[in-house]
């Protein structure tokens, strides 16, 4: 469904440890051959001390490596690196299995991630190998119940950060500002480490203001990361029909979908992009005549996944157009 709505690849998280080997093989074949899912984030068992009936991550990685159209990645937990000191070695080992990216646990303390990125980059340099992309994950919080859930997931939330969010008049807005400041700190302090980065934003709440905040947080952190690259950039999007599928703008509303206008308002075609950039001769160059007549909503989820996997699944080296203005920084705590 996500691929149909957004026009972008979707990433399926799959725990490989809970299924029997035969059952997992059947699930994987159906996912690839029937549903066309080609990107997987592999998750192992909760504890290496336990015995699981399903295949191991190396087993599944080997199966996916034989499928030319598939790509796979894994998870990384920076707090684990602080405790054990070997997460950077784990990333190198999993990279040797064919994993092409690692998505982090939600970040509420930037220091563990800064340490991990620096040491992972240094180890890759020492071994003369290219580091894999690390996708930084953020999740906004606007109420105490959500904060409890985030901590239950295993996310480390410093007491001062939790207090600053929960005591704010606009709790979810404060969390977005703090997380943007943390993203900026990670970018600033790991510059030059050689590790390519990506951005992911999770919505872990059913409440509308926190869901909306996830979209705002993604827009801000994405532009922040792209600006940090120091080159012009552009973001592609796809127009979809609101009448055909539910989009991010429909959630939280039970009102019937409004029929789109018969024609798009006049749009001035942008100048052709530079050679090698995404977009060709214009934003609507690849749309059919019928698609040009339909006004739809932007596939936000697709933009998220497309940004994460653009360089991994063949998006190429996009040369961006113009960067978005950096949001105004607020005083106090991480917002300084």
Residue pairs with C-beta under 8 A, 6 or more apart in sequence:
1 245
2 8
2 10
2 301
2 302
2 305
3 9
3 10
3 36
3 37
3 302
4 245
5 240
5 245
5 246
5 247
5 299
5 301
5 302
6 238
6 240
6 299
6 300
6 301
6 302
6 303
6 305
6 306
7 238
7 240
7 299
7 302
8 238
8 299
8 301
8 302
8 303
8 305
8 306
9 38
9 39
9 305
9 306
9 309
9 313
10 37
10 39
10 301
10 305
11 39
11 40
11 41
11 73
11 103
11 305
11 308
11 309
12 31
12 37
12 39
12 40
12 41
13 40
13 41
13 43
14 40
14 41
14 42
14 43
14 60
15 43
15 44
15 45
16 24
16 42
16 43
16 44
16 54
16 55
16 56
16 57
16 59
16 60
17 43
17 44
17 45
17 52
17 54
17 56
18 45
18 52
18 53
18 54
19 27
19 53
19 54
19 55
20 53
20 54
21 53
21 54
21 55
21 59
23 54
24 54
24 55
24 60
25 63
28 60
28 63
31 37
32 38
32 67
32 69
32 70
38 67
38 69
38 70
38 71
38 313
39 70
39 71
39 72
39 73
39 305
39 309
39 312
39 313
40 64
40 70
40 71
40 72
40 73
41 72
41 73
41 74
41 75
41 103
42 57
42 60
42 61
42 72
42 73
42 74
42 99
43 74
43 75
44 56
44 57
45 52
57 74
57 94
57 97
58 97
60 72
61 72
61 97
61 98
61 99
62 97
62 98
64 70
64 71
64 72
64 98
65 98
71 100
71 309
71 312
71 313
72 98
72 99
72 100
73 99
73 100
73 101
73 102
73 103
73 132
73 312
74 94
74 99
74 102
74 103
75 102
75 103
75 104
75 105
76 87
76 90
76 91
76 102
76 103
76 104
76 105
76 116
76 134
77 87
77 104
77 105
77 154
78 87
78 104
78 105
78 107
78 112
78 113
78 115
78 116
79 105
79 109
79 112
79 154
79 156
80 87
81 87
81 88
81 112
81 115
81 116
81 119
82 112
82 115
87 116
87 120
88 116
88 119
88 120
88 123
89 123
91 102
91 120
91 131
91 132
92 120
92 123
92 124
92 127
92 129
94 102
95 129
95 131
95 132
99 132
100 132
100 133
100 312
101 132
101 133
101 134
101 135
101 198
101 308
101 309
101 312
102 132
102 133
102 134
102 135
103 135
103 137
103 200
103 308
104 113
104 134
104 135
104 136
104 137
104 200
105 137
105 153
105 154
105 155
106 137
106 138
106 139
106 150
106 153
106 155
106 202
106 204
107 113
107 136
107 137
107 138
107 155
107 179
107 182
107 183
107 186
108 150
108 155
108 156
108 157
108 158
108 161
108 179
108 182
109 156
109 157
109 158
109 161
109 182
110 182
110 183
110 185
110 186
110 189
112 156
113 136
113 186
114 185
114 186
114 189
114 190
117 134
117 186
117 190
117 193
117 195
117 197
118 190
118 193
120 131
120 134
120 193
120 195
121 131
121 190
121 193
121 194
121 195
122 193
124 130
124 131
124 194
124 195
125 194
131 194
131 195
131 196
132 196
133 195
133 196
133 197
133 198
133 311
133 312
134 195
134 196
134 197
134 198
135 197
135 198
135 199
135 200
135 308
136 183
136 186
136 197
136 198
136 199
136 200
136 221
137 200
137 201
137 202
138 179
138 182
138 183
138 199
138 200
138 201
138 202
138 217
138 221
139 150
139 155
139 201
139 202
139 203
139 204
139 214
140 172
140 175
140 176
140 179
140 201
140 203
140 210
140 213
140 214
140 216
140 217
141 147
141 150
141 165
141 171
141 172
141 175
141 205
141 210
142 171
142 172
142 175
142 205
142 207
142 209
142 210
142 213
143 171
143 172
143 205
143 207
143 210
144 166
146 204
146 205
146 207
146 210
147 157
147 162
147 165
147 166
149 204
149 205
150 157
150 204
151 157
153 204
160 333
161 178
161 333
161 334
164 174
164 178
164 332
164 333
164 334
165 171
165 174
165 175
165 178
168 174
172 209
172 210
172 213
173 213
174 335
175 213
176 213
176 216
176 217
176 220
177 327
177 329
177 330
177 334
177 335
178 333
178 334
178 335
179 217
179 221
180 217
180 220
180 221
180 224
180 327
181 329
181 334
181 335
181 336
182 334
183 199
183 221
183 224
183 225
184 224
185 334
187 197
187 224
187 225
187 228
190 197
191 228
196 311
197 225
198 225
198 307
198 308
199 218
199 221
199 222
199 225
199 307
199 308
200 304
200 308
201 214
201 215
201 217
201 218
201 221
201 304
202 214
203 210
203 211
203 214
204 210
205 211
208 252
211 251
211 252
215 248
215 300
218 300
218 303
218 304
219 324
220 327
222 235
222 307
223 323
223 324
223 326
224 326
226 233
226 235
226 320
226 323
227 233
227 323
227 324
227 326
229 320
231 319
231 320
232 319
232 320
232 321
232 322
232 323
233 318
233 319
233 320
233 321
233 322
233 323
234 273
234 277
234 278
234 279
234 318
234 319
234 320
234 321
234 322
235 303
235 307
235 320
236 278
236 279
236 306
236 318
237 298
237 299
237 302
237 303
238 298
238 299
238 302
239 287
239 291
239 294
239 295
239 296
239 297
239 298
240 247
240 296
240 297
240 299
241 260
241 294
241 296
242 249
242 250
242 257
242 258
242 260
242 296
242 297
243 257
243 259
243 260
246 257
247 296
247 297
247 298
247 299
247 300
248 297
248 299
248 300
248 301
249 297
250 257
250 297
260 294
260 295
260 296
261 295
262 293
263 293
263 295
264 292
264 293
264 294
264 295
267 283
267 284
269 281
269 282
269 283
269 284
270 279
270 282
270 283
270 321
272 280
272 281
272 282
273 279
273 280
273 281
273 319
273 321
274 319
276 316
276 317
276 319
277 318
277 319
277 320
278 315
278 316
278 318
278 319
279 285
279 321
280 286
284 292
306 315
309 315
310 316
310 318
311 317
329 335
329 336
